[in-house]
Amino acid sequence: MRRRLLITGGAGLLGREIDDIFRGDCDVLAVDLPECDVTSPAECRRTIGGFRPDVVVHCAAYTAVDKAESEEASAMAVNAGGTRNVARECRARGALLVTYGSDYVFDGTANRPYVEEDAARPLSAYGRSKWAAEEALRAEAPEHLLVRTQWLFGPHGRNFVFAILDRARRGEPLRVVSDQRGSPTYARDLAEATRRLIDAGARGTVHFSNDGETTWSEYAAFVLERACPEAVALTPCRTADLGFPAPRPAYSVLSKEKYRRITGVAPRPWREAVLEFLGRAYEGGVAW
């Protein structure tokens, strides 16, 4: 029998890729606001109970990192509270819950890629809300898969690649931080990785991003070199120079060794993924 799969946050950057990857051979229901507000236990009960999924892929999340510093209660309500509500309904109905964590649960002081067992020490309100979501998941849904990821980009929502190209097109000065190091993650690759992990029977916490590491300024330079027809001045700077409200981990590269062991597949390099994304975006007529 075909699996029944429900996606929360189905209209978002990751949710739409999950929908595309699974819809061919699963019965898929993708929901988003206003169809289902995950902060409401009653709406979660109605949506999950009505569809009776075998798997719930929970993509709905509060992602405004800087705004969360002044809206921590809202971030907690969506990320921790929403995850708890979805997890309780999954447990009650015997459904596998798949959801996503963030590199922001780490403090960035490591000198090697973070493994799944490393201690969480979030620096920001957003990071605290994502860690609280993880704790709620583990407490409420014994049958779960948590995929921690980072630096997500794709065609179906706001992301760093579009932001850089949009600012370049408008002729705005580009100052991009050079003291944060991580790994970009293509939403389509994350969706495919999710499918591989589910098919392999993975449970617990697994890290995934594209392979390799970079800084935001190096990332921006690569995008501009490949997608901007005219030279654009790019100035590397320190995070402190930009005055972000939320502190960021200086180093948040995630180890993908566990993912490789489970699936037998190595994530492709981030540069290759960015090039595919740019080609896909141009082909689809996306204007920066």
Residue frames relative to the residue before (quaternion, step in Angstrom):
aa qw qx qy qz dx dy dz
M 1.0000 0.0000 0.0000 0.0000 0.00 0.00 0.00
R 0.5361 -0.6259 0.4627 0.3268 3.55 -1.14 0.71
R 0.4724 -0.6557 0.5048 0.3034 3.55 -1.05 0.78
R 0.2889 -0.7112 0.6107 0.1944 3.52 -1.22 0.61
L 0.0342 -0.8241 0.5622 -0.0607 3.55 -0.62 1.19
L 0.1398 -0.7844 0.6026 0.0445 3.54 -0.83 1.08
I 0.1519 -0.7847 0.5980 0.0600 3.57 -0.95 0.94
T 0.1881 -0.7278 0.6452 0.1364 3.58 -0.89 0.93
G 0.7655 0.2601 -0.2267 0.5431 3.58 -1.07 0.65
G 0.2262 0.8519 -0.4531 0.1334 3.55 1.19 0.59
A 0.6683 0.4869 -0.3067 0.4714 3.61 1.20 -0.32
G 0.5766 0.6477 -0.3498 0.3545 3.57 1.26 -0.11
L 0.7888 -0.3518 0.2482 0.4388 3.51 -1.42 0.01
L 0.7530 0.3382 -0.1944 0.5299 3.59 0.89 -0.90
G 0.6259 0.5849 -0.3465 0.3822 3.59 0.92 -0.87
R 0.6719 0.4937 -0.3092 0.4574 3.59 0.94 -0.81
E 0.6352 0.5040 -0.3355 0.4795 3.60 1.09 -0.59
I 0.6094 0.5345 -0.3451 0.4731 3.59 1.04 -0.75
D 0.6314 0.5374 -0.3194 0.4588 3.56 0.95 -0.93
D 0.6858 0.4984 -0.2836 0.4483 3.58 0.82 -0.99
I 0.6776 0.5058 -0.2930 0.4463 3.59 0.95 -0.88
F 0.7837 0.3791 -0.1784 0.4585 3.60 0.89 -0.92
R 0.5679 0.6632 -0.3894 0.2931 3.60 1.03 -0.67
G 0.5839 0.6259 -0.3793 0.3514 3.62 1.02 -0.61
D 0.8368 0.0922 -0.0371 0.5384 3.60 0.90 -0.81
C 0.6383 0.4215 -0.3665 0.5297 3.56 1.18 0.61
D 0.4206 -0.6127 0.5816 0.3308 3.54 -1.29 0.32
V 0.0715 -0.8482 0.5235 -0.0368 3.55 -0.32 1.32
L 0.0528 -0.7375 0.6719 0.0431 3.54 -1.12 0.83
A 0.0870 -0.7911 0.6052 0.0173 3.58 -0.62 1.16
V 0.0190 -0.8092 0.5864 -0.0309 3.58 -0.70 1.09
D 0.0068 -0.7606 0.6492 -0.0051 3.53 -1.26 0.53
L 0.6725 -0.4128 0.3628 0.4957 3.57 -1.24 -0.16
P 0.6140 -0.1984 -0.7631 -0.0361 1.63 -1.98 1.54
E 0.3913 0.7518 -0.4722 0.2422 3.63 1.21 0.04
C 0.8057 -0.0331 0.0485 0.5894 3.57 0.97 -0.82
D 0.1532 -0.7607 0.6284 0.0545 3.55 -0.67 1.19
V 0.3279 -0.7976 0.4690 0.1906 3.57 -0.29 1.24
T 0.5737 0.5748 -0.3981 0.4266 3.61 1.19 -0.21
S 0.6532 0.4804 -0.3080 0.4976 3.60 1.29 -0.16
P 0.3885 -0.7239 0.5153 0.2441 3.62 -0.56 1.07
A 0.6435 0.5378 -0.3282 0.4347 3.58 0.99 -0.79
E 0.6730 0.4810 -0.3047 0.4721 3.59 0.95 -0.82
C 0.6185 0.5229 -0.3443 0.4749 3.60 1.05 -0.67
R 0.6489 0.5173 -0.3126 0.4622 3.57 0.99 -0.87
R 0.6689 0.4972 -0.3023 0.4626 3.58 0.92 -0.91
T 0.7074 0.4770 -0.2778 0.4415 3.60 0.81 -0.98
I 0.7220 0.4238 -0.2518 0.4855 3.58 0.79 -1.03
G 0.6692 0.5007 -0.3056 0.4562 3.57 0.95 -0.84
G 0.6626 0.5203 -0.3079 0.4421 3.57 1.04 -0.73
F 0.7364 0.4138 -0.2314 0.4827 3.59 1.01 -0.79
R 0.1734 -0.8293 0.5047 0.1660 3.58 1.20 -0.65
P 0.0892 0.8439 -0.5232 0.0781 3.60 0.69 1.07
D 0.4586 -0.6189 0.5555 0.3133 3.53 -1.35 0.34
V 0.7828 0.1127 -0.0245 0.6115 3.57 1.16 -0.77
V 0.1205 -0.7431 0.6518 0.0918 3.56 -1.09 0.78
V 0.1349 -0.7556 0.6370 0.0714 3.57 -0.81 1.04
H 0.1644 -0.8355 0.5238 0.0242 3.52 -0.21 1.38
C 0.0017 -0.8270 0.5588 -0.0617 3.55 -0.19 1.36
A 0.5045 0.6583 -0.4314 0.3549 3.61 1.19 -0.34
A 0.1883 0.7887 -0.5569 0.1798 3.58 -0.77 1.02
Y 0.4159 -0.6180 0.5979 0.2961 3.51 -1.38 0.36
T 0.0408 -0.8564 0.5135 -0.0345 3.60 -0.53 1.17
A 0.4876 0.6667 -0.4406 0.3515 3.62 1.23 0.08
V 0.2801 -0.8312 0.4552 0.1531 3.54 0.22 1.36
D 0.7391 0.4075 -0.2463 0.4765 3.61 0.74 -0.97
K 0.6294 0.5434 -0.3337 0.4442 3.58 1.00 -0.78
A 0.5975 0.5974 -0.3535 0.4015 3.56 1.11 -0.68
E 0.5559 0.6119 -0.4005 0.3951 3.61 1.12 -0.47
S 0.7552 0.3040 -0.1931 0.5478 3.60 1.12 -0.58
E 0.7361 0.3333 -0.2098 0.5505 3.58 1.33 -0.05
E 0.1067 0.8453 -0.5197 0.0638 3.57 0.96 0.80
A 0.6207 0.5465 -0.3546 0.4363 3.59 1.01 -0.71
S 0.6518 0.5042 -0.3134 0.4720 3.59 1.01 -0.78
A 0.6399 0.5181 -0.3213 0.4677 3.57 0.98 -0.86
M 0.6586 0.5023 -0.3034 0.4711 3.57 0.97 -0.84
A 0.6452 0.5397 -0.3302 0.4282 3.57 0.94 -0.87
V 0.7131 0.4316 -0.2576 0.4887 3.59 0.93 -0.88
N 0.7594 0.4180 -0.2362 0.4391 3.57 0.65 -1.10
A 0.7573 0.3356 -0.2042 0.5216 3.59 0.76 -0.97
G 0.7034 0.4671 -0.2755 0.4596 3.58 0.78 -1.01
G 0.6605 0.5061 -0.3083 0.4611 3.57 0.93 -0.86
T 0.6493 0.5047 -0.3167 0.4725 3.57 0.96 -0.82
R 0.6363 0.5253 -0.3307 0.4580 3.59 0.98 -0.81
N 0.6641 0.5096 -0.3102 0.4507 3.59 0.90 -0.90
V 0.6728 0.4811 -0.2960 0.4778 3.58 0.90 -0.92
A 0.6505 0.5346 -0.3163 0.4370 3.59 0.97 -0.89
R 0.6522 0.5175 -0.3271 0.4470 3.60 0.93 -0.82
E 0.6671 0.4861 -0.3065 0.4741 3.58 0.99 -0.79
C 0.6239 0.5248 -0.3417 0.4675 3.59 1.04 -0.69
R 0.6528 0.5077 -0.3172 0.4642 3.59 0.92 -0.86
A 0.6636 0.5209 -0.3096 0.4387 3.58 0.92 -0.88
R 0.7743 0.3418 -0.1676 0.5055 3.58 1.09 -0.70
G 0.5035 -0.6921 0.4052 0.3214 3.59 1.26 0.17
A 0.4342 0.6947 -0.4625 0.3391 3.60 1.15 0.58
L 0.4638 -0.6323 0.5401 0.3056 3.55 -1.16 0.61
L 0.1828 -0.7695 0.6033 0.1024 3.58 -0.94 0.92
V 0.0747 -0.7686 0.6354 0.0021 3.53 -0.82 1.13
T 0.1388 0.7910 -0.5870 0.1022 3.59 -0.80 0.94
Y 0.4730 -0.7141 0.4783 0.1938 3.54 -1.34 0.22
G 0.2160 -0.7650 0.5983 0.1008 3.53 -1.04 0.93
S 0.4069 -0.7239 0.5244 0.1883 3.53 -1.34 0.09
D 0.5537 -0.5882 0.4809 0.3408 3.54 -1.24 0.56
Y 0.5644 0.6235 -0.3814 0.3837 3.61 1.21 -0.36
V 0.5180 0.6005 -0.4477 0.4131 3.61 1.19 0.09
F 0.6705 0.4725 -0.2924 0.4916 3.61 1.25 -0.25
D 0.4864 -0.7013 0.4484 0.2654 3.57 -1.16 0.61
G 0.5058 -0.7074 0.3921 0.2999 3.61 1.25 0.01
T 0.5333 0.6481 -0.4067 0.3609 3.60 1.19 0.29
A 0.4624 0.6929 -0.4447 0.3290 3.61 1.24 -0.03
N 0.2825 -0.7448 0.5747 0.1875 3.56 -1.27 0.41
R 0.7186 0.2525 -0.2363 0.6034 3.56 1.25 0.53
P 0.6892 -0.4964 0.3082 0.4284 3.61 -1.16 0.45
Y 0.4936 -0.6720 0.4758 0.2802 3.55 -1.02 0.89
V 0.2317 -0.7416 0.6137 0.1406 3.55 -1.01 0.87
E 0.7150 -0.4954 0.2979 0.3932 3.53 -1.27 0.45
E 0.7107 0.4740 -0.2602 0.4501 3.60 1.06 -0.69
D 0.4547 0.6966 -0.4590 0.3119 3.62 1.19 -0.11
A 0.5694 -0.6246 0.4224 0.3274 3.54 -1.10 0.76
A 0.3802 -0.7058 0.5539 0.2245 3.55 -1.07 0.81
R 0.0901 0.7639 -0.6344 0.0768 3.54 -0.95 0.97
P 0.0805 -0.8462 0.5249 0.0452 3.62 0.46 1.15
L 0.3666 -0.7535 0.5163 0.1766 3.54 -1.06 0.86
S 0.7833 0.3347 -0.1243 0.5089 3.58 1.12 -0.69
A 0.6597 -0.4777 0.3916 0.4281 3.55 -1.31 0.19
Y 0.6307 0.5226 -0.3319 0.4678 3.58 0.99 -0.80
G 0.6623 0.5059 -0.3062 0.4600 3.58 0.89 -0.90
R 0.6423 0.5113 -0.3252 0.4693 3.59 1.00 -0.78
S 0.6567 0.5051 -0.3238 0.4569 3.59 0.98 -0.77
K 0.6551 0.4937 -0.3208 0.4735 3.61 1.04 -0.68
W 0.6377 0.4974 -0.3359 0.4828 3.60 1.04 -0.65
A 0.6291 0.5185 -0.3348 0.4727 3.60 1.02 -0.75
A 0.6135 0.5367 -0.3431 0.4669 3.59 1.09 -0.67
E 0.6360 0.5185 -0.3273 0.4685 3.59 0.99 -0.79
E 0.6668 0.5002 -0.3103 0.4570 3.58 0.89 -0.88
A 0.6383 0.5136 -0.3253 0.4722 3.59 1.02 -0.78
L 0.6270 0.5473 -0.3271 0.4477 3.57 1.00 -0.83
R 0.7029 0.4673 -0.2742 0.4607 3.57 0.80 -0.99
A 0.6683 0.5077 -0.3030 0.4515 3.58 1.06 -0.72
E 0.7927 0.3746 -0.1583 0.4541 3.58 0.95 -0.91
A 0.8022 0.2284 -0.1033 0.5419 3.62 1.07 -0.61
P 0.2328 -0.7956 0.5435 0.1318 3.61 -0.01 1.23
E 0.7148 0.3768 -0.2348 0.5403 3.61 1.10 -0.68
H 0.3577 0.7430 -0.4873 0.2872 3.59 0.10 1.27
L 0.1587 -0.7235 0.6591 0.1303 3.49 -1.43 0.30
L 0.0890 -0.7857 0.6121 0.0132 3.56 -0.71 1.14
V 0.1083 -0.7877 0.6052 0.0386 3.58 -0.71 1.09
R 0.1915 -0.7694 0.5994 0.1099 3.58 -0.50 1.16
T 0.0271 0.8049 -0.5893 0.0643 3.56 -0.94 0.92
Q 0.1880 -0.7934 0.5721 0.0889 3.59 -1.27 -0.05
W 0.8659 0.1699 -0.0919 0.4615 3.53 -1.42 0.29
L 0.1306 0.8517 -0.4952 0.1111 3.58 0.94 0.96
F 0.0348 0.7773 -0.6278 0.0211 3.56 -1.08 0.80
G 0.2087 0.7616 -0.5936 0.1551 3.56 -1.21 0.54
P 0.6671 -0.5708 0.3258 0.3508 3.58 -1.25 0.28
H 0.7128 0.5185 -0.2476 0.4023 3.60 1.15 -0.42
G 0.7991 0.1663 -0.1298 0.5630 3.57 1.08 0.57
R 0.6938 -0.4454 0.3494 0.4452 3.54 -1.32 0.07
N 0.1670 0.7767 -0.5943 0.1253 3.55 -0.99 0.84
F 0.7274 -0.4773 0.2913 0.3978 3.54 -1.31 0.39
V 0.6488 0.5313 -0.3377 0.4274 3.61 0.87 -0.87
F 0.6765 0.4744 -0.2960 0.4792 3.59 0.84 -0.93
A 0.6464 0.5375 -0.3281 0.4309 3.59 0.95 -0.85
I 0.6641 0.4991 -0.3068 0.4644 3.59 0.92 -0.89
L 0.6932 0.4719 -0.2861 0.4635 3.59 0.85 -0.93
D 0.6274 0.5305 -0.3406 0.4572 3.58 1.06 -0.68
R 0.6680 0.4841 -0.3028 0.4772 3.58 0.93 -0.84
A 0.6284 0.5267 -0.3350 0.4642 3.59 1.03 -0.72
R 0.6464 0.5267 -0.3164 0.4524 3.57 0.97 -0.88
R 0.7111 0.4421 -0.2536 0.4843 3.60 1.03 -0.78
G 0.4837 -0.6964 0.4161 0.3283 3.58 1.27 -0.05
E 0.3895 0.7303 -0.4788 0.2927 3.56 1.18 0.45
P 0.5612 -0.5922 0.4434 0.3712 3.61 -1.10 0.57
L 0.2383 -0.7824 0.5652 0.1079 3.55 -0.98 0.89
R 0.0653 0.7550 -0.6463 0.0896 3.53 -0.50 1.27
V 0.0232 0.8227 -0.5599 0.0958 3.56 -0.48 1.24
V 0.5156 -0.6956 0.4086 0.2886 3.55 -0.84 1.00
S 0.2196 -0.7859 0.5719 0.0841 3.53 -1.10 0.85
D 0.6647 0.5092 -0.3053 0.4536 3.61 1.25 0.06
Q 0.6053 0.4483 -0.4033 0.5196 3.59 1.15 0.67
R 0.0968 -0.8145 0.5720 0.0087 3.57 -0.80 1.02
G 0.1971 0.7672 -0.5865 0.1688 3.53 -0.88 1.02
S 0.4738 -0.6505 0.5129 0.2987 3.56 -1.27 -0.42
P 0.3950 -0.7046 0.5313 0.2552 3.61 -0.70 0.98
T 0.1441 -0.7840 0.6008 0.0601 3.57 -1.18 0.65
Y 0.3093 -0.7463 0.5679 0.1575 3.55 -0.71 1.15
A 0.5033 -0.6885 0.4297 0.2967 3.59 -0.70 1.08
R 0.6320 0.5228 -0.3463 0.4553 3.61 0.99 -0.71
D 0.6571 0.4952 -0.3175 0.4715 3.61 0.96 -0.78
L 0.6285 0.5197 -0.3348 0.4720 3.59 1.06 -0.70
A 0.6367 0.5165 -0.3294 0.4683 3.59 1.00 -0.77
E 0.6653 0.4877 -0.3043 0.4763 3.59 0.95 -0.85
A 0.6260 0.5279 -0.3304 0.4693 3.58 1.06 -0.75
T 0.6123 0.5474 -0.3399 0.4582 3.58 1.04 -0.77
R 0.6617 0.4991 -0.3109 0.4652 3.56 0.92 -0.86
R 0.6467 0.5150 -0.3317 0.4544 3.60 0.90 -0.85
L 0.6652 0.5075 -0.3066 0.4539 3.58 0.93 -0.88
I 0.6460 0.5026 -0.3244 0.4742 3.59 0.95 -0.82
D 0.6733 0.5026 -0.2998 0.4518 3.58 0.88 -0.92
A 0.6851 0.4714 -0.2756 0.4821 3.59 1.15 -0.65
G 0.4932 -0.6835 0.4159 0.3414 3.59 1.27 -0.05
A 0.2834 0.7898 -0.5017 0.2103 3.59 1.19 0.46
R 0.0229 -0.7649 0.6437 0.0029 3.54 -1.17 0.75
G 0.6927 0.4432 -0.3406 0.4557 3.57 -1.24 0.39
T 0.6931 -0.4706 0.3681 0.4034 3.55 -1.24 -0.56
V 0.0209 0.7755 -0.6288 0.0525 3.55 -0.96 0.98
H 0.3242 -0.7387 0.5577 0.1953 3.58 -1.01 0.81
F 0.0810 0.7826 -0.6168 0.0245 3.54 -1.15 0.67
S 0.2081 0.6941 -0.6813 0.1042 3.50 -1.19 0.84
N 0.6085 -0.4784 0.4214 0.4726 3.56 -1.22 -0.12
D 0.5884 -0.6225 0.3978 0.3286 3.55 -1.18 0.56
G 0.6997 0.4251 -0.3508 0.4546 3.54 -1.22 0.57
E 0.2167 -0.7658 0.5889 0.1406 3.55 -1.28 0.21
T 0.0254 -0.7918 0.6094 -0.0318 3.54 -1.23 0.53
T 0.4176 -0.6276 0.5634 0.3382 3.55 -1.34 -0.14
W 0.6580 -0.5020 0.3640 0.4273 3.56 -1.22 0.29
S 0.6698 0.4964 -0.3206 0.4497 3.61 0.93 -0.77
E 0.6385 0.5008 -0.3300 0.4823 3.61 1.03 -0.69
Y 0.6078 0.5548 -0.3218 0.4682 3.54 1.09 -0.80
A 0.6685 0.4992 -0.2907 0.4684 3.58 0.89 -0.99
A 0.6488 0.5249 -0.3218 0.4471 3.58 0.92 -0.87
F 0.6400 0.5181 -0.3252 0.4650 3.60 1.00 -0.81
V 0.6588 0.5066 -0.3120 0.4604 3.60 0.90 -0.90
L 0.6790 0.4908 -0.2984 0.4572 3.59 0.86 -0.93
E 0.6377 0.5387 -0.3290 0.4414 3.57 0.97 -0.80
R 0.7464 0.4189 -0.2166 0.4696 3.58 0.98 -0.86
A 0.8255 0.2946 -0.1081 0.4691 3.60 0.99 -0.73
C 0.6871 0.4493 -0.2914 0.4911 3.62 1.18 -0.20
P 0.3767 -0.7785 0.4508 0.2211 3.63 -0.43 1.15
E 0.7518 0.3156 -0.1900 0.5469 3.58 1.15 -0.47
A 0.5859 -0.5864 0.4275 0.3607 3.54 -1.15 0.66
V 0.0947 -0.7848 0.6122 0.0198 3.56 -0.98 0.92
A 0.4233 -0.7017 0.5124 0.2568 3.56 -0.88 0.95
L 0.0389 -0.7903 0.6110 -0.0238 3.55 -0.79 1.09
T 0.1173 -0.8125 0.5704 0.0263 3.57 -0.68 1.12
P 0.3057 -0.7357 0.5710 0.1980 3.61 -0.59 1.07
C 0.0124 0.7976 -0.6025 0.0256 3.58 -1.06 0.70
R 0.5642 -0.5715 0.4638 0.3741 3.54 -1.34 0.06
T 0.6253 -0.5362 0.4096 0.3921 3.55 -1.19 0.54
A 0.6442 0.5473 -0.3197 0.4281 3.58 0.97 -0.88
D 0.6173 0.5770 -0.3470 0.4070 3.59 1.11 -0.61
L 0.7109 0.4690 -0.2550 0.4579 3.61 1.13 -0.60
G 0.3692 -0.7947 0.4364 0.2045 3.58 1.27 -0.10
F 0.1656 0.7936 -0.5636 0.1587 3.59 0.95 0.82
P 0.5023 -0.6530 0.4645 0.3248 3.63 -0.92 0.76
A 0.7572 0.3697 -0.1994 0.5002 3.59 0.96 -0.87
P 0.4098 -0.6846 0.5365 0.2750 3.61 -0.91 0.85
R 0.2220 -0.7737 0.5840 0.1050 3.56 -1.12 0.77
P 0.5011 -0.6104 0.4957 0.3615 3.61 -1.13 0.49
A 0.4505 -0.7068 0.4752 0.2678 3.57 -0.84 0.96
Y 0.7797 0.1119 -0.0507 0.6139 3.58 1.12 -0.69
S 0.1245 0.8215 -0.5448 0.1129 3.58 -0.56 1.10
V 0.2141 0.7817 -0.5498 0.2023 3.58 1.08 0.70
L 0.2551 -0.7775 0.5623 0.1195 3.58 -0.92 0.97
S 0.4204 -0.6833 0.5378 0.2589 3.56 -0.99 0.83
K 0.2134 -0.7889 0.5668 0.1037 3.57 -0.94 0.94
E 0.3316 0.7799 -0.4868 0.2116 3.61 1.21 0.23
K 0.6475 0.5100 -0.3314 0.4591 3.61 0.94 -0.79
Y 0.6283 0.5275 -0.3310 0.4663 3.59 0.97 -0.81
R 0.6524 0.5114 -0.3174 0.4606 3.61 0.92 -0.87
R 0.6602 0.5160 -0.3147 0.4459 3.58 0.94 -0.88
I 0.6932 0.4884 -0.2842 0.4474 3.57 0.91 -0.89
T 0.8045 0.3262 -0.1430 0.4754 3.58 0.81 -1.02
G 0.3661 -0.7257 0.4989 0.3008 3.59 1.15 -0.57
V 0.6420 0.4989 -0.3057 0.4954 3.58 1.29 0.24
A 0.2856 -0.7441 0.5777 0.1762 3.58 -0.98 0.84
P 0.4934 -0.6360 0.4875 0.3381 3.63 -0.92 0.78
R 0.4566 -0.6807 0.4861 0.3031 3.57 -1.01 0.70
P 0.6433 -0.5382 0.3650 0.4041 3.62 -1.16 0.46
W 0.5836 -0.6213 0.3958 0.3417 3.55 -1.04 0.78
R 0.6147 0.5523 -0.3630 0.4305 3.61 1.01 -0.67
E 0.6401 0.5200 -0.3188 0.4672 3.57 0.98 -0.83
A 0.6579 0.5087 -0.3044 0.4645 3.57 0.98 -0.85
V 0.6415 0.5175 -0.3254 0.4634 3.60 0.97 -0.82
L 0.6479 0.5166 -0.3237 0.4568 3.60 0.94 -0.82
E 0.6441 0.4985 -0.3314 0.4763 3.61 0.97 -0.76
F 0.6438 0.5307 -0.3194 0.4493 3.55 0.95 -0.87
L 0.6577 0.5047 -0.3149 0.4622 3.60 0.90 -0.88
G 0.6549 0.5030 -0.3127 0.4693 3.56 0.96 -0.81
R 0.6555 0.5084 -0.3022 0.4697 3.56 1.01 -0.84
A 0.6571 0.5127 -0.3108 0.4569 3.57 0.99 -0.82
Y 0.6578 0.4965 -0.3117 0.4728 3.59 0.92 -0.87
E 0.6511 0.5260 -0.3080 0.4522 3.56 0.95 -0.91
G 0.7065 0.4527 -0.2533 0.4813 3.56 1.06 -0.74
G 0.5262 -0.6740 0.3916 0.3399 3.57 1.25 0.07
V 0.3184 0.7534 -0.5191 0.2479 3.58 1.11 0.49
A 0.1954 -0.7671 0.5998 0.1167 3.60 -0.88 0.92
W 0.4380 -0.7044 0.4826 0.2811 3.54 -0.84 0.89
